[in-house]
């Protein structure tokens, strides 16, 4: 994987250390002209929200060339259930590489898949912020709110 370099900051500067509110992140995910770099930075912002909500300062480090993956690793360190979004974060990085390091046959389709992946990460993290047990069970397991008795 390759680190994003030499590119301009995205609209609204979601990759900057001043964090976008989650409502703005959600709107940016729906922008029709959102770029691969913007989607990558939005993913970072989503994970930074998770860390800040848990009293941690989001890292500036990278993992396999991506801050996104370092943020995920940091978030999962004290909450193993957060690993449920590990592959989503990795897929977001993969789509970024596919769009920036290669010439895909259908770049718009790949960008849309990257957008869907970023939205999936957004929904998981915001859901987990609202319901701590989200991610403890697989999707087909009993509902989270079901009485255990």
Buried (B, 14 or more C-beta within 10 A) or exposed (E): BEEBEEBEEBEBBBBEEEBBEBEBBBEBBEBEEBBBBBBBBBBBBBBBBBBEEEEBEBBEEBBEBBBBBBBBBBBBEEBEBBBBBBEBBBBBBBBBBBBBEEEEEEEEEBBEBBBEBBBBBBBBBBEBBEEEEBBBEEEEEEEEEEEEE
